[in-house]
Amino acid sequence: MIPHLAPWQWLVGVLCAFVVGIGKTGAPGIVSFVTPLMVLIVGDARYSAAWVLPILSAADFFAVWYWRRHAAARTLFAMIPWVLAGMAAGAAALSLSEPVLRRIVAAIVAWMLVQSIWQRWHNSTAPRGGAPFYGVTAGFASTVANGAGPVMNLYLLSQRLPKETFVATGAWFFLVVNLSKVPIYLAYGLFTRESLMFDLFMVPVVLSGALAGRWVVRYTPQRVFDLLIIVVTGISLVLLFL
């Protein structure tokens, strides 16, 4: 069943898929733009999360394979139980109003963005709240709005990781979390034949973006890379609030 979408919706979908590919292998943070754009296509924020989940997972698999030698797994171990707790809270919260959920996520990320800038200004390496706070927030934000990108970007930035390790570690995190969300979305009946066919058409576009993302990491200086993460996170906040 081919999705009945207008030409502009297909164009936006292709843009989203390409951006996801770039974001997963080279520019973490720009994936935050995908959530509001997919809402334009689908017309419902909850269903749009299910439409984009297989696209994200496909890019995650590629990113994990490509950056398999650079991941810092120990950085994530302490977060696992807290992420699961956040996902459970997010699954329960899916019954709330979507605009309310989105603004809750945006408010939390805004607070963490300010904190991250403060830490870098004062040359501090310890993230306030640590793994428990970031883990719960990331799990919750990912489940209700595929919005854990800004949260994890700030957490990984606080760890002062090299850019290759940053991307590789984030790829592993999101692969596990995104696959874990599948049963939740199935329980809510958010996947449809139309959404899955759309995702199938987008796979080649995702892979093209992933190949382009490797170039971003290779030729972007570390300081520029870190600054771009902060700037894109701030822009994504505006989109979340809107």
C-alpha positions in Angstrom: 0.0 0.0 0.0 1.7 3.2 -1.2 1.1 6.1 1.1 -1.3 8.7 -0.4 0.8 11.8 0.1 1.0 15.1 -1.8 4.3 15.8 -3.7 5.3 18.3 -1.0 4.8 15.7 1.7 7.1 13.3 -0.2 9.7 16.0 -0.5 9.6 16.8 3.2 9.8 13.1 3.9 12.9 12.7 1.8 14.5 15.7 3.5 13.7 14.1 6.9 15.2 10.8 5.9 18.4 12.4 4.5 18.8 14.5 7.7 18.4 11.5 9.9 21.2 9.7 8.0 23.5 12.7 8.3 22.6 13.2 12.0 23.2 9.6 13.0 26.7 9.3 11.4 28.1 12.9 11.6 26.0 15.7 13.0 24.0 14.7 16.1 21.4 17.2 17.0 20.0 18.0 13.5 17.7 15.0 13.9 15.7 17.2 16.3 14.4 19.0 13.2 12.7 15.8 12.0 10.1 15.5 14.7 8.2 18.8 13.9 8.6 18.2 10.1 7.1 14.8 10.3 4.2 16.2 12.2 3.5 18.3 9.1 3.3 15.2 7.0 1.3 12.9 9.3 -0.8 15.6 11.0 -0.6 13.8 14.4 2.5 14.0 16.7 2.0 10.5 18.2 1.6 8.8 14.8 4.5 10.8 13.4 6.8 9.3 16.1 5.9 5.9 14.8 6.4 6.9 11.2 9.9 8.1 11.9 11.0 5.3 14.3 12.0 2.7 11.6 13.9 5.4 9.7 15.8 6.3 12.9 16.5 2.6 13.5 17.9 2.0 10.0 20.3 4.9 10.4 21.2 3.6 13.9 22.2 0.2 12.5 24.4 1.8 9.9 26.0 4.3 12.4 26.7 1.5 14.9 28.4 -0.6 12.2 30.4 2.2 10.8 31.6 3.6 14.2 31.9 0.2 15.9 35.5 0.8 16.9 35.0 4.2 18.6 32.1 3.7 21.1 32.6 4.4 24.8 30.2 1.8 26.2 31.1 2.5 29.8 29.7 6.0 29.5 26.2 4.5 29.0 26.2 1.6 31.5 25.2 3.9 34.5 22.3 5.3 32.5 20.6 2.0 31.6 18.2 1.6 34.6 17.4 5.3 34.6 16.6 5.2 30.8 14.2 2.3 31.3 12.5 4.2 34.1 12.1 7.2 31.9 10.7 5.0 29.1 8.1 3.5 31.4 7.1 7.0 32.5 6.9 8.1 28.8 4.8 5.1 27.9 2.3 6.0 30.6 2.4 9.7 29.6 1.4 9.0 26.0 -2.2 9.2 27.1 -1.7 12.9 27.9 -2.1 15.8 25.5 0.7 15.9 23.0 1.3 19.7 23.2 1.7 19.3 26.9 4.2 16.5 26.6 6.2 18.4 24.0 6.5 21.5 26.1 7.5 19.4 29.2 10.4 17.9 27.1 11.4 21.3 25.7 11.4 22.9 29.2 13.7 20.1 30.6 16.1 20.3 27.6 16.2 24.2 27.9 17.3 23.9 31.5 20.0 21.4 30.6 21.2 23.5 27.7 21.7 26.5 30.0 23.5 24.1 32.4 25.8 22.8 29.7 26.8 26.3 28.6 27.5 27.2 32.2 29.7 24.1 32.6 31.7 24.8 29.5 32.1 28.4 30.6 33.4 27.4 34.0 35.4 24.4 32.5 33.4 21.9 34.6 33.2 18.2 33.4 30.6 16.8 35.8 27.0 16.9 34.5 24.6 18.2 37.2 22.1 15.5 38.0 24.4 12.9 36.5 23.3 9.7 34.9 20.0 9.4 36.8 18.6 12.7 35.7 19.9 12.5 32.1 18.8 8.9 31.8 15.2 9.4 33.0 14.9 12.5 30.9 16.3 10.8 27.7 14.0 7.8 28.1 11.0 9.9 28.7 11.7 12.4 25.9 12.5 9.6 23.4 9.3 7.7 24.1 6.9 10.6 23.9 8.4 12.6 21.1 11.6 10.9 19.7 13.1 13.9 21.5 16.1 12.4 23.4 18.6 13.8 20.9 19.2 17.2 22.7 19.3 15.4 26.1 22.0 12.9 25.0 23.9 15.5 23.1 24.3 17.6 26.3 25.2 14.5 28.4 27.8 13.3 26.0 29.2 16.8 25.6 29.7 17.0 29.4 31.8 13.8 29.1 34.3 15.7 26.8 34.4 12.9 24.3 36.3 13.1 21.0 33.8 13.7 18.1 34.2 10.1 16.7 33.5 8.6 20.2 30.6 11.1 20.7 28.9 9.9 17.5 29.6 6.2 18.1 28.4 6.2 21.7 25.2 8.1 20.8 24.6 5.6 18.0 24.6 2.6 20.3 22.4 4.4 22.8 19.7 5.3 20.3 19.8 1.9 18.6 18.9 0.1 21.9 16.4 2.7 22.9 14.6 2.9 19.6 14.3 -0.8 19.3 12.9 -0.9 22.9 10.2 1.5 21.9 8.7 -0.8 19.2 6.5 -2.8 21.7 5.2 0.4 23.2 4.2 1.9 19.9 2.7 -1.5 18.9 0.6 -1.5 22.1 -0.8 1.9 21.2 -1.4 0.8 17.6 0.7 3.6 16.2 2.3 1.6 13.3 0.2 1.3 10.1 0.8 -0.3 6.7 1.0 3.1 5.2 3.7 4.2 7.6 5.8 1.1 7.2 5.6 1.4 3.4 6.7 5.0 3.6 9.7 3.9 5.8 10.7 1.3 3.3 10.8 3.9 0.5 13.0 6.1 2.7 15.7 3.5 3.5 17.9 4.3 0.5 17.6 8.0 1.3 18.7 7.3 4.9 21.8 5.4 3.8 22.7 8.3 1.4 22.5 10.7 4.3 24.6 8.4 6.5 27.3 8.3 3.9 27.3 12.1 3.8 27.5 12.3 7.6 30.9 10.6 7.6 32.3 13.6 5.8 30.9 16.0 8.4 32.7 14.2 11.2 36.0 13.8 9.2 36.3 17.5 8.2 34.7 19.4 11.1 37.1 20.7 13.8 36.3 19.5 17.4 35.5 23.0 18.7 33.2 23.7 15.7 31.6 20.4 16.2 30.8 21.1 19.9 29.5 24.6 19.1 27.2 23.2 16.3 25.7 20.7 18.8 24.9 23.5 21.2 23.4 25.8 18.5 21.3 23.0 16.9 20.0 21.9 20.3 18.9 25.5 21.0 17.1 25.7 17.6 15.4 22.4 18.2 14.0 23.8 21.5 12.3 26.5 19.6 10.7 24.0 17.3 9.6 21.8 20.2 7.9 24.8 21.9 6.2 25.7 18.6 
